[in-house]
């Protein structure tokens, strides 16, 4: 069975080629992202594998369907970039990877918090230039601080465990209470209470119409002055323009992002030679108290292996007409 992989990087090709030794699929790796133009590359291939920033809108899905595609295999957990109604109209089967390594994202969240707080990235650059001054590197003890976690699924619950283990008081918000998160030391409160009490605020909820721009002017106004805001969830959970205003005003004391609401035109690519067209992202990068990584949180050897194995298992179940627990449609 032929499978077209879009938006692939060398690490994708290595992990999927290794996992494919078990399945023997005829894999075609394409570097460009999937959109209505590049979808033509998949003509004649029954399965297309897409990633988080591929454009699976109605136009793209029509091109894929007309070209013979019958399955969309998402190698990610989120599917807000896919038009499910349109996929259903074209009788496309859709499967995803609901969990690969929640530890990878949770641990990267901790890395962002520690780096932003203790300014180790700045210290590293200083020392390499022979500057051993400590001015401007003052952080704070995490122990005793209040951490607010929005979203207590697998990743959020691991972040609860990590921060509670450091000695933070952990407050949580989620429509569904997770007993594991409570057992780890977190306490469920209302969103206004969480925003008002948190010294550190970390986002781990899915992107839905209800959570889009959850962090905006009105919710920022409820936050403790000087709060540290961390987002390793979905970029559009944050209204970037509102956050820029809050950074300028000092309401948000520091910001760490691994995701960005307009990231699809920038992230996963080398833009060093051409610069940034995105004025908001460029503005964020001018702040000394902002730390941004390029959707890197998932990137561990264990996660890449799990993504490849689960994705190919989903495709094999489609090929063999077997039930698939990770199926969204079909």
Secondary structure, DSSP 8 states (H G I E B T S, - for coil): -EEEE-S--HHHHHHHHHHTTTT--EEEE--S--STTGGGGGTT-SEEEE-TT--B-HHHHHHHHHTT--EEEESSS--TTB-HHHHHHTT-EEE--S-S-HHHHHHHHHHHHHHHHHTHHHHHHHHHTT----TT-----STT-EEEEE--SHHHHHHHHHHHHHT-EEEEE-SS--HHHHHTTEEE--HHHHHHH-SEEEE-----TTTTT-BSHHHHTTS-TTEEEEE-S-GGGB-HHHHHHHHHHTSEEEEEES--TTGGGTTTS--TTT----HHHHHHTT-TTEEE-SS-TT-SHHHHHHHHHHHHHHHHHHHTT---TTEEE-
